């Protein structure tokens, strides 16, 4: 009876829940900042402190991060209804507490990899939880704006912290001061989650469930059989595949082209910065414009931008490329989760989002591994071209497989394959 009373008093919407939503946006900023502190520094740290010359070895931290985050995303989605979103968020911040301390003081590259395993757990639990909670709060309306604000906060923090850590490293050295930012973010994230954030289980109960969006097999429909869900999932994987390449290879490429540390920090910060700020507009745009169009043009713009990296030589050229790469990613990133959400019902949404985020963040690991293999056999230019080619192909899959997101999707064929 108590739950029925509470459910009736719940109102869905961004305006109706703006205070909790604002706190969740702040927490997402802390989550993004944890990644941002590594974005510029770890490839430099590997070479100058740990004397690791092999690019494949350097990329090992991205592989560890990507695999761990991907698996954690899946279980966060699957456990969100059982354990509670807020509980998973708190667990994620507890896991995040030792990460900056390890990076500040370890003398072992294996412990750096361990820190990135912890970072993957932290990101999977915290980011996935905040995404699901925001979806719960806003319901069906203003979903694009909600995801735009979420991703804006996270990736703007990635960009700003990447820039700040590069500046601190140029003034005070790679360790320990730049990583102290992570200490602040992890402590504040835990405190806000413990004392301010509330669970959103009653908002889920208040949402109207569309039986015609019920998936028979959430994992396989999201991965392969549902046309819309699977098209979005493959694009998410490829998006993070090229981001994994950019994360590990771009600082090395820029250094080889003669840019110094602060310039490298600027270029690597513009990409996630535009990615973050752009989502304030592209998320809202997705409430009115075809999600299929946004995904197609965003992936295509990414592919073209990556190709242009091969010929870039000056700082200004790299800045422009980084801008357009960030813009392309801004077009697709909030749209991914909007498209997944509108093709599932509220009860299955956390699990479907978890499956999508599993494959999306496996893209980090696949991108890092693929980059290492291609570099060993083909060189930098061929590697970039190959990753760019995958990205353009992903845009074509969106164009020819995805439907124009109708209001009501057909129930999947008994075989599971929706054609």
WOBELJO-V25993 format. One record per residue. N is the residue number from 1. BURIAL is + if it has 16 or more other C-alpha atoms within 10 Angstrom, else -. Layout:
N	BURIAL
N	BURIAL
This chain:
1	-
2	-
3	-
4	-
5	-
6	-
7	+
8	-
9	-
10	+
11	+
12	+
13	+
14	+
15	-
16	-
17	-
18	-
19	-
20	+
21	+
22	-
23	+
24	+
25	+
26	+
27	+
28	+
29	+
30	+
31	+
32	+
33	+
34	+
35	+
36	+
37	+
38	+
39	+
40	+
41	+
42	+
43	+
44	+
45	+
46	+
47	-
48	-
49	-
50	-
51	-
52	+
53	-
54	-
55	+
56	+
57	-
58	+
59	+
60	+
61	+
62	+
63	+
64	+
65	+
66	+
67	+
68	+
69	+
70	+
71	+
72	+
73	+
74	+
75	+
76	+
77	+
78	+
79	+
80	+
81	+
82	-
83	-
84	+
85	+
86	+
87	+
88	+
89	+
90	+
91	+
92	+
93	+
94	-
95	+
96	+
97	+
98	+
99	+
100	+
101	-
102	+
103	+
104	+
105	-
106	-
107	-
108	-
109	+
110	-
111	+
112	+
113	+
114	+
115	+
116	+
117	+
118	+
119	+
120	+
121	+
122	+
123	+
124	+
125	+
126	+
127	+
128	+
129	+
130	+
131	+
132	+
133	+
134	+
135	+
136	+
137	+
138	+
139	+
140	+
141	-
142	+
143	+
144	+
145	+
146	+
147	+
148	+
149	+
150	+
151	+
152	+
153	+
154	+
155	+
156	+
157	+
158	+
159	+
160	+
161	+
162	+
163	+
164	+
165	+
166	+
167	+
168	+
169	+
170	-
171	-
172	-
173	-
174	+
175	+
176	+
177	-
178	+
179	+
180	+
181	+
182	+
183	+
184	-
185	+
186	+
187	-
188	+
189	+
190	+
191	-
192	-
193	+
194	-
195	-
196	-
197	+
198	-
199	+
200	+
201	+
202	+
203	+
204	+
205	+
206	+
207	+
208	-
209	-
210	-
211	-
212	-
213	+
214	+
215	+
216	-
217	-
218	+
219	+
220	+
221	+
222	+
223	+
224	+
225	+
226	+
227	+
228	+
229	+
230	+
231	+
232	+
233	+
234	+
235	+
236	+
237	+
238	+
239	+
240	+
241	+
242	+
243	+
244	+
245	+
246	+
247	+
248	+
249	+
250	+
251	+
252	+
253	+
254	+
255	-
256	-
257	-
258	-
259	+
260	-
261	+
262	+
263	+
264	+
265	+
266	+
267	+
268	+
269	+
270	+
271	+
272	+
273	+
274	+
275	+
276	+
277	+
278	+
279	+
280	+
281	+
282	+
283	+
284	+
285	+
286	+
287	+
288	-
289	-
290	+
291	+
292	+
293	+
294	+
295	+
296	+
297	+
298	+
299	+
300	+
301	+
302	+
303	+
304	+
305	+
306	+
307	+
308	+
309	+
310	-
311	-
312	+
313	-
314	-
315	+
316	-
317	-
318	+
319	+
320	+
321	+
322	+
323	+
324	+
325	+
326	+
327	+
328	+
329	+
330	+
331	+
332	+
333	+
334	+
335	+
336	+
337	+
338	+
339	+
340	+
341	+
342	+
343	+
344	+
345	+
346	+
347	+
348	+
349	+
350	+
351	+
352	+
353	+
354	+
355	+
356	+
357	+
358	+
359	+
360	+
361	+
362	+
363	+
364	+
365	+
366	+
367	+
368	+
369	+
370	+
371	+
372	+
373	-
374	+
375	+
376	-
377	-
378	-
379	-
380	+
381	-
382	+
383	+
384	+
385	+
386	+
387	+
388	+
389	+
390	+
391	+
392	+
393	+
394	+
395	+
396	+
397	+
398	+
399	+
400	-
401	+
402	+
403	+
404	-
405	-
406	-
407	-
408	-
409	+
410	-
411	-
412	+
413	-
414	-
415	-
416	+
417	-
418	-
419	-
